[in-house]
């Protein structure tokens, strides 16, 4: 199990009470290292401090499968970390992650809602996503200025390869980059109406009305198109 951002060790202690064979605690803050190292001394062979920046670390290289990530994420890097882990979702059994409430809601949002966007499509395309709990600021010391939430992501057995994932990233960036525009306009660099017609999708629709499966169809079409633009 890989733990990102354990802080002073409360989450680490909880993980050591689970059946996890080994916990790798990834922490960049030097102030937290002594507490984690002390905890490791009390759990020989089960806890390893990894003093590293999670944004540049290949977390999957730390331990063999089956592996999970449990993370109390720094809110300013939570989204890019999640997208990076989704690119390698086949390597993970489960991701249990805490985000700022608004980000958690975007991950789990349904089509035709205000929170539905690029992050929801990428996450729900790769994993079964559930918002597990909401956490008020008063649960932390010192309390942050925002509410938080824990999200569970269980990757599906079949995952897109790197090329298809890149196509989906390109597609959703264009589609939601100007979300109030019709798809024929926002996807004009990919062919607009002509591209959409090949997937049976009306160019008058807007990005937030498309299901994850419709985006998956468009991503596959984009990848297979000889005239695709990158």
HELIX and SHEET records of a PDB file:
HELIX    1   1 UNK A   10  UNK A   16  1                                   7    
HELIX    2   2 UNK A   30  UNK A   42  1                                  13    
HELIX    3   3 UNK A   59  UNK A   62  5                                   4    
HELIX    4   4 UNK A   78  UNK A   87  1                                  10    
HELIX    5   5 UNK A   89  UNK A   91  5                                   3    
HELIX    6   6 UNK A  101  UNK A  108  1                                   8    
HELIX    7   7 UNK A  118  UNK A  126  1                                   9    
HELIX    8   8 UNK A  137  UNK A  139  5                                   3    
HELIX    9   9 UNK A  162  UNK A  177  1                                  16    
HELIX   10  10 UNK A  183  UNK A  186  1                                   4    
HELIX   11  11 UNK A  188  UNK A  190  5                                   3    
HELIX   12  12 UNK A  193  UNK A  197  1                                   5    
HELIX   13  13 UNK A  207  UNK A  209  5                                   3    
HELIX   14  14 UNK A  212  UNK A  224  1                                  13    
SHEET    1   A 7 UNK A  47  UNK A  50  0                                        
SHEET    2   A 7 UNK A  23  UNK A  26  1                                        
SHEET    3   A 7 UNK A   2  UNK A   4  1                                        
SHEET    4   A 7 UNK A  68  UNK A  72  1                                        
SHEET    5   A 7 UNK A  94  UNK A 100  1                                        
SHEET    6   A 7 UNK A 148  UNK A 155 -1                                        
SHEET    7   A 7 UNK A 127  UNK A 135 -1                                        
END                                                                             
